[in-house]
Amino acid sequence: MLILGIESSCDETAAAVLEDGKVIRSSIVASQVDLHARYGGVVPELAARAHLEALVPVLDQALNKAETTLDRIDAIAVTTGPGLIGALLVGVTAAKAICLARNIPLVDVHHIEGHILSATLVDGEPPVFPAVALAVSGGHTALYLVHEIGRYTFLGQTLDDAAGEVYDKVAKLLGLGYPGGPLIDKLAAGGNPEAIRFPRARLADSPYDFSFSGLKTAVLNYLNKEKVVWGDADHDRKAALEKHMPDIAASFQAAVIDVLVQKTLRAATENNARGVIVVGGVAANRGLRAAMADACQKAGLSLTIPPLSLCTDNAAMIAAAGYHRYMRGIRADLGVAAKAQMAL
């Protein structure tokens, strides 16, 4: 069985062909990072226009690499939300048009379910259920209890900035550029995570929710305070900032990771989960991967984190979710709409 997946929820135009729900025959991603870098973040209108230009070539590449054609595709799975509405509309409209013209079944996929089920594409041991899934990216930071494939219970989410979003904002404060996550992660490797004690938002009344806006403000306040120590002259401040940058990055990253790991492990323990799944763009962070592996080993929990190629937005994960929905008899009407916000 061949499923064609289409993903266009944010700033990656992606298409993939998945065989029997497991074998990735092809996975093509056209990134828009260079386009949005000059603005320090994703510009929705530019993203939608870039999807329009990239989608047909990306689809052609995915089919060609998979050595197949639309005539052999059993179903098309497409992200219908959540995401940027203009970006979503490009992928959803294309999928519906192909399905109508070719009489191919259409399967609608929730973007977060796609991320969660990227864990099923990992080589080796499959994820163990029930599991707590941490979906962490530039647009999402949320915890779900995965009872089994297709059955999820929402546990909590960020009340303000997503983890990936605060990485980008702090990177901008430090003058590092966009996207900030990989840049801070690289810097943090050479710094002391205990150099600065940035705050951790625990939220006693909402144990599974997250808040990172206070951490972002703490970094800003620290930089403003240290301006007095480092010197007011621009060249003095720049030299001092560069000197202390690894420690700032490491200390900031430690604050984010501590909260992500602590809340995930608490959710797993309190919900009698057997495993933990970490997915999304921030799951590519080396510090988070190492800290979560250590914590899960100590707690006796199975841990599944996809390879880096499946952490950021891709269509293989959408095809995987589409496959499992298709096998359960789920089909989408050609009138299905893209939605910027939708619950899993």
C-alpha positions as CSV (number, residue, x, y, z in Angstrom):
1,M,0.0,0.0,0.0
2,L,1.4,3.4,-1.0
3,I,0.3,6.6,0.8
4,L,1.2,10.0,-0.6
5,G,1.7,12.5,2.2
6,I,1.5,16.3,1.8
7,E,2.5,18.8,4.5
8,S,2.4,22.6,4.2
9,S,1.3,23.8,7.6
10,C,4.1,26.4,8.1
11,D,7.3,27.0,6.2
12,E,8.3,23.6,4.8
13,T,6.7,22.3,1.6
14,A,6.9,18.5,1.9
15,A,5.7,15.4,0.1
16,A,6.5,11.8,0.8
17,V,5.5,8.3,-0.3
18,L,5.2,5.7,2.4
19,E,4.9,2.0,1.8
20,D,2.7,-0.2,4.1
21,G,2.8,2.4,6.8
22,K,6.5,1.9,7.6
23,V,8.9,2.1,4.6
24,I,9.8,5.6,3.5
25,R,10.1,5.3,-0.3
26,S,10.7,9.1,-0.5
27,S,10.6,12.2,1.6
28,I,11.2,15.6,0.0
29,V,11.2,18.8,1.9
30,A,11.6,22.3,0.4
31,S,12.6,24.6,3.3
32,Q,11.9,28.3,3.4
33,V,14.4,29.1,6.1
34,D,16.5,31.4,3.9
35,L,13.4,33.3,2.8
36,H,12.2,34.1,6.3
37,A,15.6,34.5,8.0
38,R,15.9,38.2,7.0
39,Y,12.6,38.9,8.9
40,G,13.6,36.9,12.0
41,G,10.6,34.6,11.7
42,V,8.0,33.2,9.4
43,V,5.9,35.7,7.4
44,P,2.6,33.9,6.7
45,E,1.9,35.6,3.3
46,L,5.4,34.8,2.0
47,A,5.1,31.2,3.3
48,A,1.9,30.7,1.3
49,R,3.3,32.1,-1.9
50,A,6.4,29.9,-1.5
51,H,4.3,26.8,-1.1
52,L,2.5,27.7,-4.3
53,E,5.8,27.8,-6.2
54,A,7.3,24.7,-4.6
55,L,4.4,22.2,-4.2
56,V,4.2,20.7,-7.8
57,P,8.0,20.3,-8.1
58,V,8.2,18.7,-4.6
59,L,5.3,16.3,-5.5
60,D,7.1,15.3,-8.7
61,Q,10.4,14.7,-6.9
62,A,8.6,12.6,-4.3
63,L,6.9,10.4,-6.8
64,N,10.0,10.1,-9.0
65,K,12.3,9.1,-6.1
66,A,9.7,6.6,-4.9
67,E,9.7,5.2,-8.5
68,T,5.9,5.4,-8.7
69,T,3.1,7.4,-10.2
70,L,-0.2,8.7,-9.0
71,D,-1.9,5.7,-10.7
72,R,-0.3,3.5,-8.0
73,I,-1.1,5.7,-5.0
74,D,-3.8,4.2,-2.7
75,A,-4.6,7.3,-0.8
76,I,-3.4,10.9,-0.2
77,A,-2.9,12.1,3.4
78,V,-2.7,15.9,3.9
79,T,-2.3,18.1,6.9
80,T,-5.5,20.0,7.4
81,G,-4.4,21.8,10.6
82,P,-3.3,23.4,12.8
83,G,-1.0,25.8,11.2
84,L,-0.9,29.0,9.1
85,I,-4.2,29.1,7.2
86,G,-2.8,30.4,4.0
87,A,0.0,27.8,4.0
88,L,-2.5,25.0,4.8
89,L,-4.8,25.9,2.0
90,V,-2.1,25.3,-0.6
91,G,-1.5,21.7,0.5
92,V,-5.2,20.9,1.2
93,T,-6.4,22.4,-2.1
94,A,-3.8,20.5,-4.1
95,A,-4.6,17.2,-2.3
96,K,-8.3,17.6,-2.9
97,A,-7.8,18.5,-6.6
98,I,-5.6,15.4,-7.2
99,C,-8.1,13.1,-5.3
100,L,-11.0,14.5,-7.4
101,A,-9.2,14.2,-10.7
102,R,-7.7,10.7,-10.0
103,N,-10.5,9.3,-7.8
104,I,-8.1,8.6,-5.0
105,P,-9.3,8.5,-1.4
106,L,-8.4,11.5,0.8
107,V,-7.4,11.3,4.4
108,D,-7.2,14.4,6.6
109,V,-4.4,14.5,9.2
110,H,-3.9,16.5,12.3
111,H,-0.4,18.0,12.3
112,I,0.4,17.0,15.9
113,E,-0.8,13.4,15.3
114,G,1.7,13.3,12.4
115,H,4.5,14.3,14.7
116,I,3.5,11.8,17.3
117,L,3.3,9.0,14.7
118,S,6.7,9.9,13.3
119,A,7.8,7.7,16.2
120,T,6.4,4.7,14.4
121,L,8.9,5.3,11.5
122,V,12.0,4.9,13.8
123,D,14.2,1.9,13.0
124,G,14.4,-0.7,15.8
125,E,12.0,-1.1,18.6
126,P,8.6,0.5,18.1
127,P,7.2,3.0,20.7
128,V,5.7,1.4,23.8
129,F,2.1,2.3,24.7
130,P,0.6,3.8,26.7
131,A,3.2,6.6,26.3
132,V,3.4,10.3,27.1
133,A,4.2,12.3,24.0
134,L,5.9,15.7,24.2
135,A,5.3,17.6,21.0
136,V,7.7,20.5,21.1
137,S,8.4,22.9,18.2
138,G,8.3,26.6,17.2
139,G,4.5,26.5,17.2
140,H,3.7,23.9,19.8
141,T,4.7,22.7,23.2
142,A,2.1,20.1,24.5
143,L,1.8,16.8,26.3
144,Y,-0.5,14.0,25.2
145,L,-1.2,10.6,26.7
146,V,-1.0,8.1,23.8
147,H,-3.1,5.2,24.8
148,E,-2.6,3.6,21.4
149,I,-2.3,4.7,17.8
150,G,-5.3,6.9,17.1
151,R,-6.4,7.4,20.8
152,Y,-5.0,10.4,22.6
153,T,-5.8,12.4,25.7
154,F,-4.6,16.0,25.9
155,L,-2.7,16.7,29.1
156,G,-1.3,20.3,28.8
157,Q,0.3,22.9,26.6
158,T,2.2,26.2,26.7
159,L,0.2,29.1,28.0
160,D,2.3,31.6,26.0
161,D,5.4,31.0,24.0
162,A,6.2,27.6,22.5
163,A,9.7,26.3,23.4
164,G,11.0,26.7,19.8
165,E,9.5,30.2,19.7
166,V,11.4,31.3,22.8
167,Y,14.6,29.9,21.4
168,D,14.1,32.1,18.4
169,K,13.3,35.2,20.5
170,V,16.3,34.7,22.8
171,A,18.6,34.1,19.8
172,K,17.4,37.4,18.4
173,L,18.2,39.1,21.7
174,L,21.7,37.7,21.5
175,G,22.1,38.7,17.8
176,L,22.4,35.1,16.6
177,G,20.0,35.1,13.7
178,Y,17.1,32.8,12.7
179,P,16.3,30.0,13.3
180,G,17.6,30.3,16.8
181,G,17.3,26.7,18.1
182,P,20.3,25.1,16.3
183,L,22.4,28.2,17.0
184,I,21.8,28.2,20.7
185,D,22.2,24.4,21.0
186,K,25.6,24.7,19.3
187,L,26.7,27.5,21.6
188,A,25.4,25.8,24.7
189,A,27.7,22.8,24.1
190,G,30.7,25.1,25.0
191,G,29.1,26.8,28.0
192,N,28.4,26.3,31.7
193,P,24.7,25.5,32.2
194,E,25.0,26.6,35.9
195,A,26.6,30.0,35.2
196,I,23.3,31.8,35.4
197,R,20.3,30.6,37.3
198,F,17.4,31.5,35.0
199,P,13.9,30.9,36.3
200,R,11.9,27.7,35.7
201,A,8.1,28.1,35.6
202,R,6.6,25.2,37.5
203,L,2.9,26.2,37.5
204,A,1.7,24.3,40.6
205,D,-1.9,24.6,39.7
206,S,-1.3,23.4,36.1
207,P,1.3,20.7,36.4
208,Y,1.2,19.7,32.7
209,D,1.1,23.3,31.3
210,F,4.2,25.3,30.2
211,S,5.2,28.9,30.3
212,F,8.3,30.3,28.8
213,S,7.6,34.1,28.4
214,G,9.0,34.8,31.8
215,L,12.3,33.0,30.9
216,K,12.5,35.2,27.8
217,T,12.1,38.3,29.9
218,A,14.6,37.1,32.4
219,V,17.2,36.8,29.7
220,L,16.4,40.3,28.5
221,N,16.7,41.7,32.0
222,Y,20.0,39.9,32.5
223,L,21.4,41.4,29.3
224,N,20.2,44.9,30.3
225,K,21.7,44.5,33.8
226,E,25.0,43.2,32.6
227,K,25.3,46.2,30.2
228,V,26.5,48.2,33.2
229,V,29.1,45.6,34.1
230,W,30.3,45.0,30.5
231,G,30.5,48.6,29.6
232,D,28.3,51.1,27.7
233,A,30.5,51.4,24.7
234,D,29.1,49.4,21.8
235,H,32.4,47.6,21.1
236,D,33.0,46.8,24.8
237,R,29.5,45.3,25.1
238,K,29.8,43.3,21.9
239,A,33.1,41.8,23.0
240,A,31.8,41.0,26.4
241,L,28.6,39.5,25.1
242,E,30.6,37.3,22.7
243,K,32.8,36.1,25.6
244,H,29.8,35.2,27.8
245,M,27.5,34.0,25.0
246,P,28.2,30.2,25.6
247,D,27.3,30.5,29.3
248,I,24.2,32.5,28.5
249,A,23.1,30.0,25.9
250,A,23.9,27.0,28.1
251,S,22.1,28.5,31.1
252,F,19.0,29.4,29.0
253,Q,18.9,26.0,27.4
254,A,19.2,24.3,30.8
255,A,16.1,26.2,32.0
256,V,14.1,25.1,29.0
257,I,15.2,21.5,29.2
258,D,14.7,21.2,32.9
259,V,11.0,22.1,32.6
260,L,10.4,20.0,29.5
261,V,11.9,16.9,31.1
262,Q,10.4,17.4,34.6
263,K,6.9,17.9,33.3
264,T,7.1,15.0,30.8
265,L,8.4,12.6,33.4
266,R,5.8,13.7,35.9
267,A,3.0,13.1,33.3
268,A,4.4,9.7,32.5
269,T,4.6,8.7,36.1
270,E,1.2,10.0,37.2
271,N,-0.6,8.5,34.1
272,N,1.1,5.0,34.4
273,A,2.8,5.3,31.0
274,R,5.3,2.8,29.9
275,G,7.1,5.1,27.5
276,V,7.9,8.6,26.4
277,I,7.9,10.0,22.9
278,V,9.5,13.3,22.0
279,V,8.7,14.8,18.7
280,G,8.8,18.1,16.8
281,G,11.5,20.5,15.7
282,V,12.9,21.0,19.2
283,A,13.3,17.2,19.5
284,A,16.4,17.7,17.3
285,N,18.0,19.6,20.2
286,R,21.0,17.6,21.4
287,G,20.7,18.8,25.0
288,L,17.1,17.8,25.2
289,R,17.7,14.4,23.6
290,A,20.5,13.6,26.1
291,A,18.6,14.9,29.2
292,M,15.5,13.0,28.3
293,A,17.4,9.8,27.6
294,D,19.1,10.0,31.0
295,A,15.8,10.8,32.8
296,C,13.9,8.0,31.1
297,Q,16.6,5.5,31.8
298,K,16.6,6.3,35.5
299,A,12.8,6.1,35.6
300,G,12.7,2.8,33.7
301,L,10.7,4.3,30.8
302,S,11.1,3.4,27.1
303,L,12.1,6.5,25.1
304,T,11.4,7.1,21.4
305,I,12.8,10.1,19.6
306,P,12.8,10.2,15.7
307,P,15.9,10.9,13.8
308,L,16.6,14.5,13.0
309,S,15.1,14.2,9.5
310,L,11.8,13.3,11.0
311,C,11.8,15.9,13.8
312,T,11.2,19.0,11.7
313,D,8.0,19.2,9.6
314,N,7.9,16.5,6.9
315,A,5.4,14.6,4.9
316,A,6.5,11.1,5.9
317,M,5.0,11.6,9.3
318,I,1.7,12.8,7.6
319,A,1.7,9.7,5.4
320,A,2.2,7.5,8.5
321,A,-0.7,9.1,10.3
322,G,-2.7,8.9,7.1
323,Y,-1.9,5.2,6.8
324,H,-3.2,4.3,10.2
325,R,-6.3,6.5,9.8
326,Y,-6.9,4.8,6.4
327,M,-6.6,1.4,7.9
328,R,-9.3,2.3,10.4
329,G,-11.6,3.2,7.6
330,I,-11.3,7.0,8.0
331,R,-11.8,9.0,4.8
332,A,-12.2,12.7,4.3
333,D,-14.9,14.4,2.2
334,L,-13.6,16.6,-0.6
335,G,-15.2,19.5,1.2
336,V,-12.9,19.1,4.2
337,A,-11.5,22.5,5.2
338,A,-8.1,23.7,6.4
339,K,-8.2,25.0,10.0
340,A,-5.6,27.2,11.7
341,Q,-6.7,25.9,15.1
342,M,-8.0,22.4,15.8
343,A,-7.9,19.9,18.7
344,L,-6.3,16.5,18.4
